[in-house]
Amino acid sequence: MDRKRTAEFAGSVALGAWAAFAVLALVVTGRHGTPLGPDRTLLAWSLGHRPDVAVAVARGITATGTGVVPYALVMAAGLVVGRTRRQRLAAALLGAGCLALGQTVRRGVLELVARPRPPQADWQTSASGWSFPSGHTTTAALAAGLVILAIWTRAPHGRTPWCVALACWALAVGATRVFLGVHWSTDVIGGWLFAAGWLGVCACVAARWVPDLGAPDGLPERPVSAP
């Protein structure tokens, strides 16, 4: 797929994801944060299925969705994408910047929606702040998406298992937020939609205006001009 088609596809993904996210956010704010039916059902199921081992595993998984791990993954992927030292540094910084800016925008939405979390008595891990969209879910999905884009760019063979593993990790982090009782299921869905929309925007911008960081120095691809 050439860069123009990539930009168009990424833009379409971003548009669809943002539209779905906007609808969900309007539903959540329209109900003043009151949980929807599936929110209550999944939280009730989690409360009834919490053996100690499962809780310990869920805490371990959820801890990888924030802090150092997502940034380490993204920057490591950036170092793999480039062919030269300069390209590797640029890719790592661009990936980290995309992740950081996405987290910043999410925090703005979080304050705007101001949805309360589930009852604290049901929590099995620490949490703070408002609930929609889920921060751990968004961060893990953004990191996984950026690494998948890097793998898809630089690994023509054997990339599918790695991409599937990363997608499963991002999904697992989101699921643990509901299982541990600190988020409603719609918070997690909102996090996935937000991440998809943000990744689509970043991929579209990169395909149109960022030189190919995998190309040999001195032979950058021409940016894709707007139609």
C-alpha positions in Angstrom: 0.0 0.0 0.0 1.5 3.4 -1.0 1.6 6.3 1.3 -1.4 8.1 -0.2 -3.6 5.1 0.2 -2.2 4.5 3.7 -3.1 8.1 4.6 -6.6 7.7 3.3 -7.1 4.4 5.1 -5.8 5.8 8.4 -8.0 8.9 8.0 -11.1 6.7 7.5 -10.2 4.6 10.5 -9.8 7.8 12.6 -13.0 9.3 11.4 -15.0 6.1 12.2 -13.4 5.6 15.6 -13.9 9.3 16.6 -17.5 9.1 15.5 -18.2 6.0 17.6 -16.3 7.5 20.5 -18.3 10.7 20.3 -21.6 8.8 20.4 -20.5 6.8 23.4 -19.3 9.9 25.2 -22.6 11.6 24.6 -24.5 8.6 25.9 -22.3 8.6 29.1 -22.7 12.3 29.7 -26.3 12.2 28.9 -26.8 9.7 31.7 -24.7 11.8 34.0 -22.2 9.0 34.4 -24.8 6.4 35.4 -23.7 2.9 34.4 -25.4 1.2 31.4 -26.8 -2.3 31.7 -23.7 -4.0 30.4 -21.6 -2.0 32.9 -23.6 -3.4 35.8 -23.7 -6.9 34.5 -20.0 -7.2 33.8 -19.1 -5.7 37.2 -21.4 -8.1 39.0 -19.8 -11.0 37.1 -16.4 -9.8 38.1 -17.4 -9.6 41.8 -18.5 -13.2 41.7 -15.4 -14.5 39.9 -12.3 -13.3 41.8 -10.1 -16.1 43.1 -6.9 -14.8 44.6 -4.7 -16.2 41.7 -6.9 -14.4 39.1 -6.7 -11.1 41.0 -2.9 -11.4 41.3 -2.6 -12.1 37.6 -4.9 -9.2 36.7 -3.0 -6.8 38.9 0.2 -7.8 37.1 -1.3 -7.3 33.7 -2.9 -4.0 34.6 0.3 -2.6 35.9 1.9 -2.9 32.4 -0.7 -0.5 31.0 0.9 2.6 32.5 4.2 4.0 33.5 7.5 2.9 32.0 6.3 -0.2 30.1 4.3 1.5 27.3 7.0 4.1 26.6 9.7 1.4 26.7 7.8 -0.6 24.0 7.2 2.4 21.8 10.7 3.7 21.9 12.2 0.2 21.4 10.0 -0.1 18.3 11.2 3.3 17.1 14.8 2.2 17.4 14.0 -0.9 15.2 12.2 1.1 12.5 15.0 3.4 11.5 18.0 2.2 9.5 20.5 4.8 10.8 21.1 6.3 14.2 19.4 9.5 13.3 16.4 7.8 11.9 16.1 5.5 15.0 16.2 8.4 17.3 13.7 10.3 15.3 11.3 7.3 15.2 11.6 6.7 18.9 10.9 10.3 19.8 8.0 10.5 17.3 6.4 7.4 18.9 6.9 8.7 22.4 5.5 12.0 21.4 2.4 10.5 19.9 1.8 8.5 23.0 2.4 11.4 25.4 0.2 13.8 23.4 -2.6 11.1 23.2 -2.5 10.7 27.0 -2.7 14.5 27.4 -5.8 14.8 25.1 -7.4 11.8 26.9 -6.9 13.6 30.3 -8.7 16.6 28.8 -11.7 14.4 27.8 -11.6 12.7 31.2 -12.1 16.0 33.0 -14.7 17.1 30.5 -16.9 14.0 30.9 -16.2 13.7 34.7 -17.7 10.2 35.1 -17.5 8.6 38.5 -15.8 5.3 38.9 -17.6 2.1 40.2 -18.0 2.0 44.0 -14.7 1.9 45.8 -15.7 -1.0 47.9 -15.5 -3.2 44.7 -12.0 -2.2 43.8 -9.2 -4.7 43.8 -6.4 -2.3 42.9 -5.7 1.4 43.4 -7.1 4.1 41.1 -7.7 7.8 41.1 -9.5 10.4 39.1 -12.5 10.2 36.8 -13.4 7.1 34.9 -14.1 7.7 31.2 -12.2 6.8 29.1 -10.0 4.4 30.9 -6.4 5.6 31.1 -4.7 2.2 31.3 -6.8 0.9 28.5 -6.0 3.9 26.2 -2.3 3.9 27.0 -1.9 0.1 26.4 -3.9 0.3 23.1 -1.9 3.3 21.9 1.4 1.6 22.7 0.4 -1.7 21.1 -0.9 0.1 18.0 2.4 2.1 17.6 4.5 -1.0 18.0 2.3 -2.9 15.5 2.7 -0.1 13.0 6.5 -0.4 13.5 6.5 -4.1 13.1 4.3 -4.0 10.0 6.7 -1.5 8.5 10.0 -3.3 9.1 9.2 -7.0 9.4 7.8 -8.4 6.1 7.9 -12.0 7.5 6.8 -13.5 10.8 5.1 -10.3 11.9 1.6 -11.7 12.5 2.3 -13.6 15.8 3.9 -10.5 17.3 1.0 -8.2 16.2 -1.6 -10.7 17.6 0.3 -10.9 20.9 0.4 -7.1 21.2 -3.3 -6.8 20.4 -4.1 -9.4 23.0 -2.0 -7.6 25.6 -3.9 -4.3 25.0 -7.2 -6.1 25.2 -6.1 -7.9 28.4 -5.1 -4.6 30.1 -8.6 -3.2 29.3 -10.3 -6.3 30.6 -8.5 -6.2 33.9 -9.8 -2.7 34.6 -13.3 -4.1 34.7 -12.3 -7.3 36.4 -10.6 -5.3 39.2 -13.6 -3.1 39.6 -12.0 0.3 38.9 -13.7 1.0 35.6 -17.1 0.4 33.9 -17.0 -1.6 30.7 -18.0 1.4 28.6 -14.9 3.2 30.0 -12.8 0.5 28.5 -14.6 0.5 25.2 -14.2 4.3 25.1 -10.5 3.8 25.7 -10.2 1.5 22.8 -12.1 3.8 20.5 -10.1 6.8 21.6 -6.8 4.9 20.9 -8.0 3.8 17.5 -9.0 7.4 16.6 -5.7 8.8 17.8 -3.6 6.2 16.1 -5.5 6.8 12.9 -4.7 10.6 13.1 -1.0 9.9 13.9 -0.7 7.4 11.0 -2.4 9.7 8.6 -0.1 12.6 9.5 3.0 10.4 9.3 2.0 9.0 5.9 1.4 12.5 4.5 4.2 14.6 6.0 6.8 12.5 7.8 9.7 11.2 5.6 10.1 7.4 5.5 12.3 6.6 8.5 13.0 3.2 7.1 14.5 4.5 3.9 18.3 4.9 3.4 19.6 8.3 4.3 19.5 10.7 1.4 16.6 9.0 -0.3 13.5 10.1 1.7 10.1 9.5 0.3 8.3 12.5 -0.9 5.5 13.6 1.4 2.0 12.9 0.1 0.3 16.1 -0.9 -3.3 16.6 -0.1 -5.7 15.7 -2.9 
